[in-house]
């Protein structure tokens, strides 16, 4: 149990910058929609989809490779430099090619005449790719505080610049024009518009790279071509899997833009993207958990009871995600107030679908450890290719009939299917005694609690809060009674309080 407590502590530390980043990004959404028209907001959302896709491809699975080969060859000082030099080369090459072919690239993405968009993508991706392996090294060295500080510095700079350009400078310019003062007149160009969001991200990515640069150069540049070949065999399937994962996560925004009629595409994509933000809490936890869990699982691999620990972790992970699911859905009337524009409230009915999709995404990431631990990453590639194909197919099938609701169901169908397939094949190749019936029971109970609450009359805010809190307490008690380890801890804590 002490090892699981350690994982929980590291998840909290790794989650701090993620929490701040996601919350700040969410809180910026009302401000950005106020200063950017729907077309500009759509451009921003679509370009960030492409940034995520290129970043997933160009890191080439080297983050996980650092964990794997540092464990496999603990005395080999060439593991980290080889991974870093390879990804740095990819980042520099991507930047050079993107800059060279910016104009045709903009046409290909559907933004003719906006070669600067390609430049934004290229420089952000290049800095982030170069930072990826040093950031993984911090995780591998078990330095979550330094990892968090690098991310926090980047986040604070990003937010500060967005506020400076799009809130302060823009408002001064709109109010006073050429009399706005020296700072605005010399640093702000109103025609750049949404470009300032990307300029802020460029500065933030550059800062993160500078913070982790000492880690990158500390071990020297001991490149090993033979080792790189072995690492590529391991990481290439992970790279394909990462790209497919990004397709599953974010491609629906771009697909909505291309499949829906022009006169309503931006509006529906905007509603979908804004409502998706209400699932942010679960996404925060899943990402923080993943940062902490990968190195933890690898370090635990040789322990006798490692597989039993993996199984218990999935139980706790699922329950925590279900608590988030219940908190958001039972108090949706309070959470919707975070979307200041009432037009977005039309999409609130898809929030439970998106939250459940995120739950199965997290379960799949837990289940995916079997092929990473066993070195059979080719399975991960095929699972992800299957998921990406299913996501694209379902989106193309459902969006024309159901709009953004079709995207929500496509996301849920994809992650549920990937979880089932990974579990079935994983149990045959790397058996872990997961308590699937118990996990299924927890999910069923949470869904039933949500459904029952839909039919309970809410005559006042106090009654709504009381009903929601009672439902959450019921679910927690059910969990504690069904988990012997948790029940023992709670009993000991209760006994201390009685003294």
N, C-alpha and C positions, 0 to 999 in steps of 0.2 A: 504493500500500500504506500510505503514511503516513496517508491519510485514513481507511482502515479501522482503523488503530491508534488514531486519535483517537476513532472511534466506540466501539471496544472499551473505551478508557479511560473515556469518559463513561458507557457502559453499567455499568461497575463502580461509578462514583460514584453514579449514579442508583439502582443496585441495592442499595447499602448499607442505606438505611432500609427498603427493601422486604424485603431479606433478614432484617433484624432483626425487622421487623413480622411476617413470615410465620413465622419460627422461634419467636418469642415466642408468637404465637397458637397454634402447634402445641404448644409446651411447656405452654401453659395448658390444653390440651384434657384431659389426664389429671386435672388439678386440678379443672377445672370439672365433669367427669363424676363426680368423687368427692363434690362438695358439692351438685350439682344432680341431681334425679331425672330420669328419661328424659323425662318430660313437659315439665319446665322447659327441658331442653336442646333439645328439639324446638321449643319456642316461640322460643327464642333463634335457632336456625338458620333457621326460617321467617321471622322478622321481619327478619333480616339479608338475606334474599333480596329482600324488598320494599324495603328501604333501597337496595340496589343497583339495583333496577329504577327507582325514583323518581329516584335520583341520575343515572342514565344519561339519563333523559328530560329532567330539568330543566336540566342543563348545556347541552343543545340543540346539541351539536357545536361549541360556541364555542371550546373549547380548540384544535381543529384549525383553526378559522377564524382565530384569532389568528396562527397560523403562515402560513396561506395569504395573508391580506390584508396582513400586515406585509411579506411578500415582494413582493406585487403593488403595494402603495402604501407604499414604504419611508419616505416623508417625511410620511405622513398621521398626525398625532398623535391622531386621533380613533378609530383602530381599537381600541385596547385599552379606553379608557373606554366606548365604545359596547357592546362585548361584556360588560364587567363590569357596567354598569348594567342591561343586559337580564337577565343571569343573576341578579343581586341582586334584581331585581323579581320574577322567577319564584320565587326562594327565599322571599321575604317573603310572597308571595301563597299559596304552598303551606302555609306555616306557619299563616297566618291561617285558611285554609279547613279545614285538618286539625284545628286547635284547636276551630273552630266545630262541626265535624261529627264529633268524636271518638267519641261513643257509637255512632252508626250505622256509622261506619267500623270500629269494633271488631267489630260484629256481622257486617259484610260479610267481614272477614278470618277470621271463625270464632272470635273471642274475645269473646263478649258479656260485658259487665260489666267489661271491662278497657280503658277509654278511655285509661288511661295509656300503653298500648302504642302508640297512635296518636300521642300526644304525643312519646314517645321517637323514633319514626320521623321526625316532623315537624321536630323541632329538630336532630337529627343531619343530616338531609338538607339543611336550610336553611343551616346553617353550612358544610357541605361544598360545596354549590352556590356559595355566595358566595366560597369559597376557590379554586374550580377555575380561573377565568380568571387571577387573580394568580399561581397556581402555574404555569400555562402560560406566563405572561409571563417568569417566571424561566428556564424552559427555552428560550424564544425568545431571551432575552438571553444564553444560554449561561452560566448561573450555577448549575451543578449542585450546588456546595457549599452555597449558601444554600437551594436546593431541598431538599437532603438534611437540612439542619439543621432546617428547618421540620417535615419529616416525623418526624425523630428526636425532637424535643421533644414532639410529639403522641403518639408511640408510648410514650415513657417515662412520660408522665403517665397514659395509658390503663392500662398494665400496673401502675403503682404503685397506682392506685385499685382495680383489680380485686383485687390482693393484699391491700390494706388492708381492703376491705369483706368479701370472700368468703373470705379465708384468715385474716387476723389477727382481725378483729372477730367473724366468725362462730364461729371456734374458741373465742375467749374467752367469747362468749355461751353457746355450747353447753356449755362446761365449768363456767362460774361463774354464769351467769344474771345476776341483778341486781347481783351483786358483781363484775362484769367490769371496773368502773372507769368514771371520768367520761367518757372518750373514747368507749368503746363504748356506754354508756348514752345519750349525747347525740347521737351521730353515726350509730348503727347501728339499723336497724329490721328485725328478722328477717323480717317479713311481706313486705318488698319483694323478697327472694329474687333471682331472675334479673334483676330491674330494675336491680340494681347494675352489671351488665355494660353496660347501656345508659347509665346515669348516668356511668360511666367514659368511654364513647365520646362522650357529650355534652361533657364537660369537655375531652377531647382535641381534638374538632373545633373547639370554641370557641378553644382555644389556638392551633391552626394558623391560624385566621382572624385572630386578633390579630397573629400573627407576620407574616403577609403583608399586613395592612391598610395599612402604609406604601407598599407597592407599588401597592395599589389606588388610593390617593388622590394619589400622587405626580404623576401626569399630569393631575390635575384631573378634571373631569366634562364633557368636551367631547363631548356626545352628538350623533350625526349620524343622523337618521332615514332619509335616503337610503342611507347606507352600511349601516345595519342591515338594510334591505330586501335589499340585495345579499348581505349575509352570511347572512341567513336562507334565501335561495334555495340557497346553498351548503351551509349547516349542517343544514337540516331533514332531508334524507335521512340525514345522519350521526347525527342524534338517533334516528331510527327504527332505524338500524343498531345503535346502541349499546344500545337497549332489547332488540332481538332478540338481540344478543350476550350480554346478561345472562340472557336466557331460556335460551340455549344453555349458559351456564356454570353457572347455579345453580338454575334453575326445577325441575330434576329432584327436588331435595330436597322442595319443596312438593308436587310431583305425587305422589311416593311416599306422602306423608302422606294424600293424598286418595284414592288408588287402591287401596291395600292394606287388608286387613281391619284394623279398629280395634285388635284385640288384638296385632297384630304390626307395625303401621305404624311406631310410634316406634322399635322395636328395629331394624328393617331400615334405616330412615333414619339411625339412629345409627351402625350399622356402616358404611354407605355413606359418610357424612360423615367418619368417622374414618379409614377406609382411603384416602379421597380425599386426606387430608393427606399421604400418602406420596408423592404427586405434587407436593409443594410446591416441590421444588428446581427442577423444570422451569418451574413457574408463576412462580417468582421471576425466573428468567433471562428468560423471555418478557416479563414486565412491565417489568423493567429495560431490556431491549432496546428495547421500544416507546417508553418515555420518551425514550431517547437518539436513536432512529432517526428519529422523525417530523421534528423540526427539522433533523436531519442530512440526510435525503433531500431536504427542500425547499431547503436551502442548496446542495445539490449539483446541483440540477435543471438549471442552465444550463451546467454543465461538459460538454465534448465527449464525454468517456468515462463520463458518469454512468450510463448504462444498463448498461455492462459492469461497473461497480462494484456496482450493485444486484444483478446476477446473481451475482457472486462472494460478496457478503454472504450471499445465500440459501444458497449451498453451505456456508459456514462456520457459519451459524446452524443448519442442519439437522444437521451433524456434531456440534456442541456439544450439541444436544438429544439426539441419539442416544447420546452418551457418558453423559448423565444417565440415559437410559432403561436402558442396560446396567448402569450402576453400581447403580441401585436394584434392578433385577430380578435381577442376578447375586448380590447380597448381601441379598436380601429377608429371609433368616433373621436378619440383624443389624438391618435396618431395622424389622422387626416388633416388636423389643423396645421401640421408642419408644411402642408401644401397650401400656400396662401391663396393661390388662384383656384376658385371653385370649379373651374372647367376641368381640372385634373381629377376631381372626385368621381367622375363618371367611370374611372377605371378601378375603383377600390375593390370591386368584386373579384378581381384576379389576384389580389394580394395573397389569400390563402393558397392558391395554386402555385404562385411563385415561391412562397415560403416552403411548401412541401417539396418543390423541385430543388430548392437549395439544400434541404435536408438530405435528399437522396444523392445530391452532388457530394456532400460531405461524407456520406456513408461510402460512396464509391471511392473517394480518396483514401479512406481508411482501408477498404478492401484491396486497393491497388498496391499496398505495401508488399503483398506476397510476391509479386513478380519483380519488384525492386530488390527485395531481400534475397531472392533466389537467383537473381541475375537474368531472369527470363523476360527482359523488357520488350521483346517482340510482341508478347501478348498484350502489353499496354498499348502498343501502337495499333494493333488490330481492334482492340476494344474502342479506342478513341476514334479510329476511322469509321467504325460502325456507328458510334454515337453521332459523329459529325454528319454522316450520310443520313441518319435518321432525323436529325435536327433540320437539315436543309429540306429533306423530303416532306416532313410534316409541316414545316412552315409554308412551303409552296402549295401543299394540299389544303391547309386550314386557313391561311391568311385571307385568300380571296373570299371566303365565306364568313369568317368570324373576326377578321381584323386582328387587332393586337391580342385579343383573347385566344386566338389560334396559336400565337407565338407562346403564350403562357403554357397552354396544354402541350405544345410541342416540346418545351423545355422539360416539363415534368415527365412526359413519356420517354424522352431521351435518357435522363439520369436514372429513372427507375429501371429501364431496360439494361443499361450499362451495369448497374449494381447487381442485378440478378445474374447476368452472364458472368461477370467477374467473380461472383461468389461461387457459382457452380463449377467453373473451370479451376478457380483457385483452390477449392477444397480437394480437387483431384490431384493437384500438383504440389500444394504446400498447405497441408491441412492445419487449420486453426479452429479450435472448438468454439466458434461463435454461437451465442445463444439466440438463434434466429427467431424461435417462437416467442421468446421474451421480448425481443426487439419489436417484432410484429405486433405483439400485444400492447406495448407502449404506444406505438403509432396509432393503432386502432382506438385505444382509449382517448388519446389526444384529439383525434378527429371526431369521435363521438361527443366529447365535451364541447368542442366548437359547434357542432351541429345542434346539440341540445340548447346551447346558449342563443342560437339564432331564433328559437321559438319561445324563449322566456321574455315576457313583456318587460320593457325597461321604462318605467314611469318617471324616473328621475335619474340624474347623474349619480347620486349617492347609491341608488339601487344597482345601477350598472356597475359601479366600482365594487360594491359589496359582492355581487354575483360573480364578477370576474376574479376577485381575490379568493373567494371560496373555492372556485374551480381550480385555481392554481394550487392552493393548499391541498386540496384533495389529490391532485396529481402528484405532488411532492411526497405526500404520505404514502401513496401507493408505491412510488419508486423506492422509498426508504425501506418499506416492509418487504420488498422483493429482492433487495440487494443486501446479502449478509454482511459484507464489509462495511457498507454505508450504515447499516443498522447498528453495527457494533460501535462505530465511531460516534453516532448520534447518542447511543445509550451511555457511553462513557462521558460525553460532554454533558448530558442531562444529569448524570450522577454528580458531576463536579458542581453543577449549579445548585443542587439540592443541599450540598454541604454548607 
